[in-house]
Amino acid sequence: MYNWSASPIGRLAISAGRWQVCTVFEWESLVNRPSYHLILASKSPRRRELLAEAGYDFTVVPADEEVESGAAFSLGPVELVRELAYRKAADVVSRLRSGGLSETPEFAAGGRPTVVLGCDTVVECDGAILGKPTDRDDARRMLERLRGRTHQVHSGLCLWPLSAESLTVDVATTTLRMDRLDADRIDEYLAGDGWEGKAGAFGYQDRTGWVHVVAGSESNVVGLPLELLADMLAKLG
């Protein structure tokens, strides 16, 4: 039997007081999925799991990591995630249209329209952008900066239909508060690998108990704002 409680959405439903009675069927109603086939331009396992749990039909085609190089990090956090989400979607769209993928799956089986989904997430604390830590020392610096403070998680989404030149980009923002962690608790957390590959060096879905949502989407903190995605897809028609 599938362990829904161990999935990202299940963990959020268990850990968040206002979602304690949330079921997978309620999530399906919330998402109200249009008949699109999505191409996720990301290799993030958390985004993949969130899409699967929400019932979307999708294929994973990660964007080239080089698309992030040369990004204008002088941009503010909201502008940055918008730019990087666009770059990731644009890279995959370009490769698909040019036949640049070695193995091109059947993306639009049954004639359904196909939409490329680019996403990027950063953490902001007092105007400073915190991406994924480069190593354990970098993760420590991030956690020491965030502890005891309110901060924001921003995720940019870009939806690009393969059959059209038009695209849409939007951003979801969630406000969080981290408990004032002492050095021992930070050391204990960094002894594992939960900090790796996560903006701000923490994973909300890991249920550490010391990161709390103040306002906004909880799935956004995991890496993909499902509410914003559903709204953007609905507006595509």
C-alpha angles and dihedrals in degrees: 000000000000112000099226092172089063093053122095094256092043092051090050091049091052097043099042115076096213091051097048093115095039115129132191088252091057088051090053089052091047094051095046090190119216117220098270132131108223127210108205108214092202139080092211109132090205093057090045092051093047092052092047093048091049089054101246121155106230149149125217116233107161118215117242109271089228091072089080094055114102092019112159099252087176084077119098117258095260093049090045096055090046090053095046094045088053093048093051093049092044092052093054094042090052093049093047094049093047094045089243095145116094092216115029111191124208098271101176105041112174093020095285116154116255123224126190113221119206120184137177130179133195136170119231125201118179091335095311116121117227115193128170114322116250094214143345093282091053089049090052091053090051095050092046089053094048101042115111092006142103116242141163136243115209124193123186119205125196121189115193119178109216091220095055141049093222119096138175131219128189140160134226121203127198125188117218138181124210122205118244098266120200123222093262094056091048090049091050092051094045091051087075129052099249091110095058119109094001127119109245091015096269138092115217090196090061089076096225089163095227101086117073132187112233098177138348140032118343094199086057089064089055090053110271126062100218094187092056092045092053091048093049093048091049090054091053086067 
